[in-house]
Amino acid sequence: MPDFSIGVDLGGTNLRIAAVSTQGELLEKVTLGSKAAPTRDQVIGQMCDAIQHLSAKYRAAGNLLGAGIGVPGIIDMATGTIRKSVNLPGWEDYPVRAEIERRLHARVVLDNDARVAALGEQWLGAGRGVSNMAMITLGTGIGGAIVLGGKLFYGMNGMAGEFGHVTLEPEGVPCGCGNRGCAERYASASAILRMAREAIATGEAPSLAAASSDAQLGAQSIYNLAMQGDEPARRIFQTFGRYLGIMLAGAVNVLNLDMFVIGGGVASAWDAFAPKMFEELRTRSVVYAATTPADPLGSEKVTWGRAHSPAPAEQSSAAAGARDVSSLVPANEYDAPARITIITRALLGGDAGLYGAARSAALAG
Ligand SMILES: [Zn+2]
């Protein structure tokens, strides 16, 4: 058996921990339910107990290379602390990495959740075999990360990839970051709910009133209405797709990457927003216009795996069923110079962060 590492997804409603081999095989996944408001020290205790249990179980067969922890928030990579996290009050400026390393006697990597998700998708998901890509996660807000040469690009102090705070409307909706008109005010779950509230206020969207009453299910209910042909709901996702397309057009122009992976919960509304998103991309990005795939809307199922001759076991895993585009991509020994920009949905869902966190720990060695 190969060596393995531990991936941790901290911060959602559950604490999830996985043991993953260096070949990308999931050995075991543990989900610890969140008790009523456990304290920081309780969470760290539960996490370390579970990691020690998993590492003891698989130690006989392979070495534990370390643990990676994905956290929603701004991470100080140098000190291994959480600088700011809305979901984890009381964790800011606490020496998270040092404390967990002390308890585990193993290497620990603490990183942002969107970044480890990008690493997971690049390793085993939509971006498998693609060295240069970005991931954009659409949730309550917008997360982002850039992978260059198969490694995360952090920027000067770990703040690269903030696609969500690019200004799209100079005098637009105020954002928590202090700016106005940020992308995440227009292309996130909270943006969908805001647009629904505004439509309801006009008195012309009675169907939305019922759908958006539940803040948890709101975006999903509005998506269902849109797919049933409800015009106010359809307009919301068209507006969403328009702004997302404008944001992506800028990103494609600046970065000229092979692939942009769209993940996060709202990515499941792809059918409702993607046509408008691609329309904006084609008209607003000179780089995208020059590198548009023949069938961009079909590109969410594209994988480049075959161009890189993965092992048979790999083909049957996460990317199974994805459309092969080896005819579009020269089957070179080196990284394929595809000449097309693929904008595609994430493949691994919530597990991307677990795989990516494990990967980050393995790569750190
Ligand atoms: Zn902002």
Boltz pocket constraint, residues with backbone or C-beta under 6 A from the ligand:
constraints:
  - pocket:
      binder: B
      contacts: [[A, 164], [A, 165], [A, 166], [A, 175], [A, 176], [A, 177], [A, 178], [A, 179], [A, 182]]
      max_distance: 6.0
